[in-house]
Amino acid sequence: MAAPIFALSSGPPPAGVAVIRLSGEGVFDIVRQISGSRRLPPTREARLRTLRRPHDQAPLDQALVLIFPGPNSFTGEDSAELHCHGSPAVVAAVQAALSALGARPAEAGEFTRRAFESGRLDLTQVEALSDLIVAETELQRETALAQAGGRLRDLADSWRDQLIGIMAEIEAQLDFSDEGDVEASNVYAERMRGGPLTRLVDSMEAALHSAPVGERIRHGLTIAVTGPPNAGKSSLINALARRDVAIVTPHAGTTRDVIEVHLDLGGRPAILLDTAGLRETSDPIEAEGIARAIARAESADLVLNLAPGGNVVNRIDETGETPGFHSGRLHLSARTGAGLAELEAWLTEWAEDHIPSGEPPAITTARQQHLIAEALGALKSAQSKADPVLTAEDLRAAAHALGRLSGRIGPEVILGAIFSRFCIGK
Amino acid sequence: MKSHDVIVIGGGHAGCEAACAAARTGARVALVTFAADNIGQMSCNPAIGGLGKGHLVREIDAMDGIMGRAADAAGIQFRLLNRSRGAAVQGPRAQADRKRYAAAVRALVADSGVEIVEAEVTDLLVEDGRCTGVETSIGPLPARAVVLTSGTFLGGVMHIGERQIAGGRVGEAGASRLALRLRALGLPMGRLKTGTPPRLDGRTIDWANLEVQSGDAQPAYFSSLTTHSDVPQVDCYITRTTQQTHDVIRGNIGLSPMYAGRIEGVGPRYCPSIEDKVMRFGDRDGHQIFLEPEGLDDPLIYPNGISTSLPELVQAAIIHSIPGLGACRIAQPGYAVEYDYLDPRALDSTLQLQALPGLWLAGQVNGTTGYEEAAAQGLVAGLNATGRHWVPDRATSYIGVMVDDLVTHGVSEPYRMFTSRAEFRLRLRADNADLRLTPIARQLGCLGTRRSSIFSDRLAAVEQLTTALKDTRVPAAAIPEVKGDGIARSLWEWARFPGVDWTVLQRAAPQLSAEPNVVETVLTDASYAVYLDRQEQEVARVRQDEAVIVPRGTIFRDIPGLSNEMAERLQKAQPETLGQAARVRGVTPAAITALLAWIRKTQLSAA
């Protein structure tokens, strides 16, 4: 076990309760000393204890104390939690006491890294955990939670098992063809290409299909608001976000950068992009803003166009038009709020179309998507090879990519699979 | 007392290869053995080569070693395995006449100028923490370096049913005093077991109804020095165990030392005893047995597939239940051997013992099984013991794969070579072993003149044909075998397409000509070209990691960011490079990152 560390795991004080987490060698001794009791609380059960200053036993706080013996703890090490009162003074005093007892403040991500290094989490779970911590909407939270629980790991494990099985069959063909127990022809290779390999390819393709949805949940749907200068883009965004994020002035060209506003559309995350006024300019800074605006607007999932002939008509308070969706366009007034409810309802419906509810997607990061696509490409190449050595080579490349996703598939694993299913040996 | 450069202990496959390799460099070498008559003995099956193993023999030959030449001289049946599969996994194999093989080895050892000393090695000479020779039953033998190839003789115990006999092979004494000495060094030792089948009297076998297995019409020899053989060629035969065989085994399983718990050593998963096969895999349609002749003028038959340690009477019942063996006489019963091996993680990448510089270990004592694996280690140890430095690498040879596996992972069962162990399998082929290794042999100064000139000719021919194929472009119309896009390509590119062989290429470009072995190598390179190019990048990446040296004596526990488990795994493996550290089983990428950061920091503060 590594040296003991501690960190404030709950939000910054002041708060109702502050949770201080400890992990590492000798953590239980530290708990004994700070709680002034030789008896530790029963495993995973909270007990009320008085925390005391080590050198003079002066009471610091009443706290709930929990212990989690390794290896079945989050980090895989002996761990503990102190739930004390959340005032800055209490938290500072308890942390000072822990330092005096030989623990040190954890570095950023150190608990997670220990969990990863002890094999408690694989890479996909580590990624998901950081997502869980920053999740903004309900669906983001659900997806992150599902993955922290090992959703992609379970899927990757199942792919791994299938791949090991296929590789074992092919490698047995290559390494043990002179043995009685292994089929004497390339029948196995053919059979693999037909059945298990096709099933594996199908399963990975299905998962990759869900990748854009996962990406949308993770990063949010993007909605660009476009239109000529002074069309009221920033006013519309502010009205939707109900707060002042973009500088809204009646003068054209004051919005120079892309401004992002995060929206929650029925649990689905969306990002409103305010584009700088799209017009010719001689100001180099503004020109840069316009170039960026165009690039982002072009890749947005939805464009709200305030230009004449666009899909949104603003300022109906000035023209006297009826709010809501008619004649193929949405009519509203960002200033009075008329038609905003209709816009929100329409956006929410649109968001639900793009991020369907139900089973959360497995793949949520570009890294995962990239590796799975790489593995899939290698498997498809394997399907087309006549030479079993090249089939094996492609399978190995696929295993390498899957291995980088969550764990390794080395030759020893393949040999193990071979020996468990064939009686090999003259 | 005259001093030698290198003393080799043991006259088996590892010992002979080590002694000859050292002698080829010009070193003064003595080979110490119990009995000079036993030099070059094949103690188990009468065959050399096979899948993975054939690759090793070709590599030994490419370093001008002796195993391939001896096997060619003694071969009584040659077969190239995996002929129908890709070139990368084709391995040459030969049935060898035992007496002819041993005679060939003895002649090659004698030719190399190795001095044979018949004595028992009783101890090692150690001065200032270095091995400086050996103590023997006839006095001390000082040397600059010692290569220990003690096989199964260290702490060897034979089991036949309930009988236990000390010793490695039937009728020979075990080197138990030397074992005590090594144990006293406090080295990490373990126990393994291996088995051998009963030997049969071929004159009492009914051959008439057995399936015949013949050799290839065109033999693929091991050595590039061999052009033909005058030794008569013979057939092998195949039979199977029966329901009755399995009943006999199950009825007597309690008498098997392994099942009765008298053997603690771990046996190989890929070469189980017949008891194991029946108990683990059941009846099925019987287990195959290959009846292999031990020699041309020897009636003994080696029944490959039924190694056993059951009592002799039970062995007889088993044999008599097998078709063709109903009246067969057992000439010598099968037995199991348990022996000590040294955890090879205690060795460096040249197979030198880290705890005792000057002492190299090679062969079965390092936890491997097989003649070829032993000989290949002997080659590495013998060359390095002369003071030359050669660390074979994974991207260049199966020898490199094996040595790296051994010193990085250790062994959990007797280690045998398989082609699936080599991640760069497409490069490491039996047909191009000389191109990969002979230049290295030349550089190390262990290449004879005859081999040197043969190699130069072949290298030139391979380069010439490769250039010719790359430089000759032909239109699609010239290659009607390929239904494609109609684009003109070089012959090198056309060779990638299925159905395009040498005949097709020659028809398209009649000026092409080359020896068959040159055509084979070049066309295989051409057909694998896309994959070989990709592997080239991977090799470059690996070499980069291999260039990062982990300082000797690193205490991994002290490296920040390494968990205890990672530190422990690395401490055991004692990796010499970052690449090796990354291959240690169970070590995570995060741990490697932490290790690299620490190495960089240490280098900075040292600079």
Interface residues (C-beta under 8 A of the other chain):
Chain A: M1 A2 R113 R114 F116 E117 S118 G119 E171 Q173 L174 D175 F176 S177 D178 E179 G180 D181 S185 N186 A386 D387 P388 V389 L390 A392 E393 R396 G410 P411 E412 I414 L415 F419 C423 I424 G425 K426
Chain B: N45 G50 L51 G52 L81 N82 S84 R85 G86 A87 A88 V89 R93 I238 R240 P268 R269 Y270 C271 P272 K277 R280 F281 R284 H287 Q288 I289 F290 N304 G305 H409 F418 T419 S420 R421 E423 R425 L426 P498 S527 Y528 Y531 G561 L562 S563 N564 E565 M566 R585 T588 A590 A591
